[in-house]
């Protein structure tokens, strides 16, 4: 294009001076820089929008997965609130226990011990023993969730329950902190809200529903356990062993019901792990 223009100037007798092109050359970098700047601005906005959408999506994914848990907590929390009122706790005490303890089995056990006028130290120690499994659950999730600040981990670790752990554990991909926040926050909100609701309306619940609520916790645990039992023979063996030992301890009255569950669970876990360890060892010897 430039050569044709110069030839045209020569034919007309004019000087072959490319001042016009020199000016255009000077203008091009500025225009290109301006266009690039506009694209960078649009790209930055798009990336920020995509990043915000991705962040919100991870949080919402956690909330979506927590919906069945939140629904399952409703009858259990209502029952807890009703029992707390019949035990003699105030609404504030009932709600504070849900806010700070946030452990269904431990709260039920604590109410039973409070009703029997057992001391605070015994209640705290028993709660610690019952919840000692959370050390293992938190350690397992620490490997499954992305690396993040310890404070952020501590926040979602507080909200880990048997149910939220079960949902998170079956995920195949690496989990994010925001996903754990979403998973825990809805379950936590459901438990605390309906604990208070159960306390307020507990006396108005018909007796038939009260009887049904007494087994709601066990029904939810069974609902979470059965899918795992179908997928893993080890889980099935563990559940059967723990149930057998617990029934044996309770039938023989060797220990109290609370200690029976703890001892049966720990003993079954050690026994099953040892059996499967021997199985793996024998398999290696045969293959070797």
N, C-alpha and C positions, 0 to 999 in steps of 0.2 A: 504494500500500500504506500509505504514511504517512498520507494523508488519510483512508482508511477507518478506520484505528486511532484517529485523533483524533476522528472523528465518533462512533465507538463510545463513546469516553470521555465526549463531550458528552452523548450520549443517556442514559448512566448517571448523569449529573449530576456527574461528576468534572471537575476542571480540565483544560483542554487544554494540558497541559505536556509538551513532547517531551523530557523528561530521558532516557527510554529510548533514543531515537534519537541523542541527543547522545553517550551512552556507546558506542553501536554505531559511531558515526562515529569516535570515538577509537580503537576497537579495529581498525577496518578497515585503516588505513595500516600498522599493525604486522604484521597478518596478511599483507597483500599484500606487504610488504617481506620477510617471512620466506619466503613462497612464491617470490618472485622470487629471493631469495638461494639457495634450494634448487635452483631451475632453473638459475641461473648456475653453481652448483657442478657439477650434472650435465652442463650444457653444456660447461663447461671440461674435465671428465673425458673427455667424448665427443670433444671437439676434440683433446685430448692423445692419446687412443687412436687417433683417425683420423690425426693427424699422425705418430705413431709407426709406424702401419701403412703410411702413404704413404712414409715414409723407408725402412723395411725393404723395401717393394715396389720402390723404385727400385734399391736395392742388389742385390736378388735378380734384378731384370730384367737387370742387368749380368752377374751370374754365369750366368744362363740363356743369354745370348747368347755367353758365353765358353766354354761346354761344348764345341762343335765345335773351337775353337782348342786347348783343353786336351788333347783327345783327339789332335788332329793333331800336337801337340808331343811326344807320348810316344815315337814311334819316332825322331824327330830328336834328342831329348834323350838317349835311350838310346845312339844312335850317337855323339853327342858325348862322353858319358861313356866309352864304349869306346875311342874314338880318343885321348881325353885320357890314359887309362891306358897305351895303347901308345906314346904320345909321351914318357912319362916323368914326367907330373905326378902329384902325390900326390892323395889324395881331397880334402884340404882345399883345395888349389890349384884343383882341378877345380870344387868347389862354390863357392868364392869368386869364380871367374870368372863363373859363372852368376849369382851373387847381385849382383855389382857391375857387370859388363859387360852382361849380359842382352841379347845380340844374337847370334842364331844364326849368321848369315853371318859376322859379325866374329869370333866365337869359333872357327868352323871355319877361317877364314883365319889367325887367330892361332896355332892349333895347327899348321897347315902351316908357318908361318914359324918357330915355335919348333923344330919338327923339323928345319928347315934351318939352325938356329943363327943366325938373323937378329937383329940388335940390338933393344933395347926401343924406342928412338926410332922406328925404322922401323915397328915393329908398331903403336905408338900413332898415328903419322901415317896409316898405311894404314887403321886402324880409323876414324879421324876422317873420312877421305875417303869411306869406304864408308857411314858413318852420317850424312853431311852432309844427306841427305834428311830427317832428323828435324826439321831447322829448318823445312822447308816443312810437314811433317805437323803439327807442334805449332802453327804459325801458323794453319793451317787449322782445327784443332780449337778453338783459342782463340776463333774466331768462332762455332763451332757449340755450344760448351758455355756454360752460364750463367755470369754474372760471379760471381767468388768471390775469396777471399783469395789473393794470389800464392803463399803457402806451400802451400796446398791444391792449387793448380794444378801447382806444381813436383813434388808427390808423385805425382800421377797422370801427369804428363808423363814421369816416369822409366819408367813401365810401358808407354808407347806403343810398339808394334811395328807392323810392316807389317800383320799380321793383325788386331790390335785396331783399328788405324786404319781398315782396310777395313770392318770391321763397324760402327764408329761413323760413318763417312762416309756410309753408305747410309741412315742414319736420317733421316727427314723432319722429326721434331720437334726442339725444342731439348733438348739433353742436359743432365743434371745432374751435379754433381761426384760424387754417390754412385753414379750409374750407371757413371761412368768407374772409380771404385774397384772396383766389383763386376766390371766387364769385365776390368780389369787384374790383380786379385789372384788370380783362379783361373788365368789363363794363366801368371802369374809363379810361382805355387806349383807348377804342373804342370812347368814347365821346370826349376826348381831341384831338385825332388824326383827326377824321372826322370834328371836329369844324374848325381846321386849313385847312383841305382839302376843306371844303365848302367855306371858305373865299377866298382861292386861285382860285378855279375853278367856284365860284358862278356865275360870270357874263357870263360864257359859258354854263350854264345849260339852256336847252330849256324852254320856258314859260309854256308849258304843265306840265312838271315835277315840276316846281316851284309852280304851283297851287296845285298839288297833295301833295307836301311836307308841305304845310300850314296846312293840317289836319293830318299829320303823328303822331303828339304827341297824339291827341285825339284817333286816331285809336289804338295806342299801349295801352293806358289806358283802352279802351274798351276791347281789347284782354286779358288784365290781369284781368279785373273786371268780365267778363262773367263767367269764370269757378268758381269763388268764389260765384257768384250769384246762380249758379246751385246747389252748395253744401249747401248754407246757406240762409234761408228765411230772416234772420236778415240783411244780407248784401244786399239782393234784396230790402228790405224795406228801408234801409238807402240810397241806391243809388237813388231810386225813389223819396224819400222825399227831398233829396238834390237837385236833378234835378228840381223838381217842385218849390221849394223855389227860386232857382237861376233864373229860367225862370220868376217867378212872380216879383222878384226884378228888373230884367232887363226890363221887359215889362212896369212896372209902373215907372221905372227910379227913384227908391227911393234912391239908392246908386250907386256909380260907378261900372263898371263891375268887377274890381279887388276886391273891398270890397264885392261885391255881392257874389262871389264864397266863400270867407272866411266866411262871416256871414251865408250863406246858409248851408255850411258844418258843422259849429259849432252848429247851431240851429238844424239841422237834427240829428246830433249825440246825442245831449242832449235829443231830443224828442224820438228818437228810443230807447235809453237806458232806458228812463223813462217808456215807454210802455212795454218793455220786463221785466223790474223790477216789474211792476204791475202784469204782467202775471205770473211771478215766485212766487210772493207773494200770489196771489189767488190760485195757484196750491198747495202751502204749506198749506194754510188754509183748502182747500178741503180734502187734504190727512190727515190733522190733525184731 
